[in-house]
Amino acid sequence: MKIKWEEKINVLKEKLKEIDRKFSEQEVINNPKLLEELGKEYKELKKILENYEHLKKKEEELAEISKIKEGCDQETYSYLLEEEEKLKKEIKELEKELFYYFLPQGEDLKRNCIVEIRPAAGGEESALFAMDLFKMYQKYLDKKGFKYEILSFRPSDLGGIKEVIFLVSGEGAYNYLRFEQGVHRVQRVPVTEASGRIHTSTVTVAVLMEPKEVEVEIKEEDLKIEVFRASSKGGQHVNVTDSAVRITHLPTGIVVSCQDERSQHQNRQKAMKILKARLLEYEKRKQKEAIDKERRKQIGTGERAEKIRTYNFPQNRVTDHRINLTLYELDKIMEGDLDPIISQLQEKEIEKFLNE
């Protein structure tokens, strides 16, 4: 897949010049907010143009290697072959960055996101695998340099989880994790299985964009806020006061509960974050339904969702059903090495977009 960038890049160069001119205008100088916005846009455009220059340089290096590779000795040839593969990977990553910038929804892909993991079919084994998935994502986020904050955590009796919700922060967080939304299926022998039979269980993962303040309007009169005594493990201070918070959004019926923090105020703040994300997803789902019912997805509800991925532990195999990708590296995947899957999902998405 070869993309011609020159025309698009020239448009960005003109835009950069225009912003540069605006910096000297008195109207901009006297408006700190506008100055900040233009500064942010200028910095972003500079980064894109630098990436493009870096891409051109890598392409030139690749062309040079292709020329000198012919007629050299075997040792040099092997070395150049390795360098060639390395350059191809670097070029692919740079092209991805450029491509996502020019997508209509490119801005959304840079957003923070809220991830929700819940067990579905399979009882306690499903809860245990939900915990395994959560640990897998933690390791992946650590490797990618993203920050995450647990908003809600409800453990199960045997060390699994009934639910975990966490906020992921960092540029491009949503772009990477959005591919994880859907039903994840696991095939393995549960620790609770005495006969050694392989069981199949499922876990749902929802990935929601963290809403901007202007995107979701929540009126106080639309909220029913209840406080109650927390019942989770966490020390006596959790249980002696009504610190837990339950918020019901009356127009939609969406209910959010938080009880992890000591204070009612902190639990309310976290509950409102989750509510805003769910309301944003609710509104986006309604719009999508009206535009294209056939392509509508219900993320994280488990109602009609189809499995996106299967994790087969006896065979050390993971299969992503959306792109028919099978890897016999499940042990590495569970250690947070998700890039081999996510990068191929991104490439298929780009290929599909260019062919539409």
C-alpha positions, -999 to +999 in steps of 0.1 A: +000+000+000+016+032-012+001+066-002+010+099-019+015+125+008+029+154-010-004+172-018-017+168+018+017+179+033+017+211+011-017+220+026-003+216+061+027+238+052+004+266+041-016+262+073+016+265+094+026+297+076-009+311+083-007+304+120+028+318+121+015+351+107-013+351+133+012+350+161+022+386+153-014+399+152-024+421+181-058+404+184-041+371+191-014+385+213-041+400+236-061+368+237-043+342+259-068+314+252-066+319+214-028+321+217-027+288+235-049+271+210-029+283+180+003+273+198-010+238+203-021+235+167+013+249+155+032+224+176+010+195+163+015+206+126+053+209+132+053+173+145+034+160+115+058+177+091+088+164+110+073+129+108+069+134+070+105+145+066+116+115+087+095+093+065+111+106+033+146+101+048+138+065+057+124+059+022+156+072+007+177+049+029+155+020+019+160+028-018+198+031-013+199-003+004+180-019-025+206-006-049+237-017-030+223-050-020+229-064-055+263-078-061+276-077-025+290-107-005+267-130+016+276-115+050+269-079+038+238-091+020+224-106+053+232-074+072+215-053+046+185-076+045+181-070+083+184-033+079+159-034+050+133-051+072+139-027+101+134+003+077+102-011+063+087-014+098+098+022+107+082+035+074+050+016+082+047+031+116+054+067+103+028+062+076+003+051+102+009+083+122+003+104+091-027+085+080-045+088+113-039+125+113-057+130+080-087+108+089-119+127+095-121+113+131-083+118+136-088+142+165-110+116+184-083+089+180-059+110+201-083+111+231-080+095+265-104+066+270-123+047+297-120+009+296-146-014+312-140-051+317-168-074+329-172-112+331-200-126+308-206-164+303-187-189+325-192-180+361-161-177+383-138-187+355-151-158+335-143-135+365-108-150+367-101-144+330-115-108+334-087-103+359-061-118+335-072-094+308-070-065+331-034-075+340-026-079+303-038-044+296-018-030+325+014-045+311+006-033+276-001+003+288+032+003+308+051-007+277+034+019+256+040+046+283+003+054+289-010+062+324-041+046+339-063+053+369-087+028+383-121+043+386-140+013+399-129-022+410-151-050+423-133-083+431-149-117+429-146-143+457-117-164+441-094-136+430-112-126+398-132-094+391-169-087+388-160-054+371-131-030+366-133+004+350-101+025+344-092+057+327-062+056+302-044+089+296-019+098+268-020+109+232-035+081+211-048+060+240-082+056+223-066+048+189-048+018+203-074+004+228-106+009+206-097-024+189-102-042+222-139-035+224-162-066+221-164-101+235-132-120+244-134-158+246-111-180+266-106-218+263-087-234+291-089-257+321-102-236+350-085-238+384-119-248+398-121-278+374-111-311+391-115-334+360-092-313+338-118-305+312-114-274+290-141-248+295-151-219+273-159-186+290-163-150+278-155-115+290-168-082+276-146-052+271-159-017+264-137+012+253-153+046+255-137+080+246-133+102+277-158+129+270-149+165+266-167+189+289-187+204+261-198+171+246-221+158+273-245+181+291-258+167+323-285+187+341-288+184+379-326+178+376-319+147+354-299+131+382-310+109+411-281+108+435-282+083+464-256+076+491-252+043+509-228+024+531-200+007+511-200-031+514-166-039+497-135-049+516-113-019+524-111-014+561-136-001+587-135+035+575-153+023+543-182+008+561-190+032+590-201+061+568-224+066+538-195+072+514-207+052+485-225+070+457-251+057+432-261+081+403-291+074+381-295+094+349-333+096+347-338+103+309-317+073+299-319+050+329-281+047+331-270+038+366-234+042+379-221+033+414-188+040+430-176+030+465-139+026+463-129+059+479-132+070+515-151+102+508-185+107+493-171+136+473-144+114+456-168+087+448-192+112+433-164+126+411-155+092+398-191+082+392-197+114+372-167+105+350-181+071+342-216+085+336-203+111+312-185+084+292-215+062+291-238+090+280-213+099+252-214+063+240-252+063+243-255+094+222-230+081+196-249+048+194-282+066+188-266+086+159-250+056+144-283+036+146-300+063+126-273+065+099-265+029+095-284+002+114-265-027+098-231-015+110-243-006+145-223-020+173-233-023+209-200-021+228-197-038+262-234-046+265-230-083+257-265-083+241-256-091+205-219-087+204-199-114+186-165-126+199-136-106+185-108-128+199-102-163+212-075-172+238-067-209+237-043-217+265-037-255+258-024-246+223-008-213+234-029-198+206-047-165+201-070-158+172-084-124+162-116-133+143-120-099+126-089-103+104-085-141+106-051-137+124-038-166+145-006-164+166+009-192+187+023-167+212-005-165+238+021-164+266+036-132+251+002-117+245-008-122+281+024-104+291+012-073+273+027-078+239-004-067+220+014-048+192+015-078+167-023-079+168-031-042+171-007-032+143-023-056+119-058-044+128-047-009+121-032-019+087-065-036+077-084-006+088-062+017+066-064-007+037-102-008+039-105+030+041-083+034+010-104+009-010-138+023-001 
